[in-house]
């Protein structure tokens, strides 16, 4: 038994002193913790029983599925390199607002916000009254940490269609107002959104405002609703909202 123990100690000493093995192990633990925190049980199992490959697949297929700047946010539309080339060709030949707008949405979803902003501006140069281009440009500017520039675009859309993009434009305006220090104005928008939609993004940020106002009794129900709904949500929705679910759990832990 002692011989076996010494052999195991020597093995682990060699293993930990091997730089490549150590890096892979640390990376695997990182991905395993991320999978467990985000309730990705199947992935967590494969990462646990595998070594290296499963963690790498998880990193590219789940962890990096959404760019860091865009985690927790969504915008209609998706894209691929082929679709980007197709739209670029159509813009070259037709140069209309719609194709610039679609290309902007693809860049937005990919987290290429500077390219998206250029496309939205190009769309508005050709069709200044386009409500979708104004709304998405405003959302893009919020993600670029330029809330003062985003505000007029988002407010103009709100004046025309308050529930534009099923409340996503209003959420962006509430985020812009929060960033500008107008918490009371933002609070009204968040309350309106959560009364009509169940978005974790809205409930968590509303709860955060309640906490800053020292109203934990109002924050708790919002956070609890997010955590409870996550249990019954489909996989694609849980992956999309995992940033907000994590924030909700963290805030609930601090309020207890």
N, C-alpha and C positions, 0 to 999 in steps of 0.2 A: 504493500500500500504506500509506504514511504517512497519507494522507488518511482511509483506511478505519479505521486504528488510532485516529486522533484522534476520528473520529465515534463509534466504539465507546466510547471513554473518556468522551466527553460524554454518551452515552446512559446508561452505568452511573452516572455522577455524578448525573444527573437522577433515575435510578431509585432510588438509595440515599438521595437527599435527599428523596424523596417519602415522607412518613410512612406512608401507607396501603400503598404497595407494599412498603416495608421491613417493616412488621408482618406482612403476608401471607407474605413470603419467610421471615422468621424462624419463623413458625408452620409453614410447609410443611417447613422443614428439621427442626424439632422432631418433627413427625409422621413424616417419612421416617426419621429416626434411630430412633424408637420402633419403627416397622414392621420395620426391618432387624434390630434387636436381638431382636425377638420372632419373627423368621423368617416374617413375613407378606409373602412375596415378591410375590404378585400385587398386594397393596395398595401395596407399595413401588414397583412399576413404574408404577402409575397415578398415584401421588403425584409421582413423578419426571418423568413426561411431561406431567402436567397442571399447572395453576397455580391453587391456591386451593381450588377446588371439591372435588377428590379428597381433599385434606387435611382439609377440613371434614367430609366424609362419614366418613372414617376416624376422626376424633375422636369423633363421636357413635355410630358403629356398632361400633367396636372399643375405642378408648381409654377411653371412658366407659361401656362395656357393663356394667361392674361398678363400683359405688361404691368410692372409695378405701379406706374402712373394711372392705370385704368382699373386696378383691382377694386371690386365693389361697385363699379359703375357699368352701365350698359347703354347701348345706342342701337337702334334698329339697323339691320344689315350686316353682312359678313363679306369677306373678300379673300381672294387668292392672287397669286402673282399673275395667273392667266387673266383674271378679271381686271386687274390693274392695267395690264398691257392692252386689253380690249378697250377699256375706257380711255386710255391715253390716245389710242388710235382714233376713237370716235371724236375726242376733243380736237385732235389735229384736223380732222376733216369737217366737223360740224360746229365745234366750239360753242355749244349751247350750255345754258345754266344747269340743266338737269344732270348732264354728265360730270360737270365740275363738282356738283353737290354729291353725287354718288361716289366719286373718287375720294372726296373729303371724308365721307362716312367710313370708307374702307380704311383710310389712314388713321382715322380716329379710333376705330376698333383695334387697330394694331399698335396703338400707343404712339404713333408718329404724329404728334400734335402740331408741330410746326408746319408739316406738309398739309395736314388737314386744314389748318387755319388759312393757308394760301388758297386752297381749293374753295373754301366757303366764301372767301372774299371775291374770288373770281366768279363764283356763281352769283353773288349779289351785285357785282358790277354789270352783269348781263340781265339780272332780274331782281332789282332792289327790293321789291315787295314780297319776295318769296318767304313765307312764314317758317318753313322747315329750315332753310338755310340760315335765317337769323337765329332760330332757336339752337341749332347745332353749333353755330359759331359761338354763341354765348356759352354753351356747355364746354366747348373747347377752350375758351379763354379762362373759364373757371378752373379747369384742369391745369392750365398753364400758370396758375396763380396770378391772374390779372383780373380780379373781380370787378374793379372799377370800370374796365373796358367792357366786361361782359354784361354788366347791369342794364344799360340802355337797350341792348338787343333782346335780353330776356324779358324786360318789362314791356317792351313793345309787343312781344308775342302774348304775354299775359293779358294785355289790354284787349287783344283781339280774340284770344281763345284760351281761357284760364286753364283748361284741362288738356292742353296740347301735349302730344306724346304720352298720353295716359298719366300725366302728373310728373313726368321726368323733367320737363322744362321748369316747372314750379320748384322742383327739388333743387335744380341748379341755381335758380334765383335765391332760394333760401340759403344755400351754401355761400353764394356771393355776398349776401347781406350779412351773414355771420362773419365772414372774413373781413368785411368792412366795419365791423363793430356794431352793427345795428341788430342786436340780439332780439329786441322786442318785435321788430318787423319780421325777422326771420321766424320767430316763434309762432306768429299768426299763420304763416304759410305752412310750417310743419304741422301745426294742429289741423289745418284744413286737409292736408294730404293724408294724414293718418286716419282721419274720419272717413275718407273715401277710398283709401287703398291700404294694403297691408305690407308695404315695402319695408324690409328690415333697414334699408338705408335711411328711410325717413324716421322710423321709430327710434333707432339708436341715436340719431342726431338730435331728435326732439328730447330724448332722455338726457343727453349731454347738456342741453340748454337748461333743463330743469335742475340738473345737478349744480351748474354754475350759479343758478338762482337760489341755491340751498333749498330745493324742494324735492328731496329724495322720495317722498311718498308718491309723487306724480311720476317720477322716473321709473320706479320699480315695475309698475304694470306694463309699461312699454317694453322694457327689457325682457320681462318674463314672457310676454307674448311672442317676442322674436325667438327666444330659446325654445318655447313650447311648439311653435309652428315648424321649427327646423326638424323636429323628430319625424314629422309626417310629410315633409317636402320631398319631391322627387329628386333624384341624384343631380340632374343638370342644374336645378334651382339651388341646391345646397352648395354646389361648387361655385356658382355665380355669386352667392351671398356669403361665402365663408368668411370674408373680411369682417362683415357686419356681425355675424354670429360670434366670432371671436371677440370683437369689441363688446358685445352685449354680455358675454360670460365674464369678461374681465371687469366690467363696470359693476355687474351684480355681485361679484366677489368683494369688491371694495365697499359696496353699500351694506353688506351683511355685518 
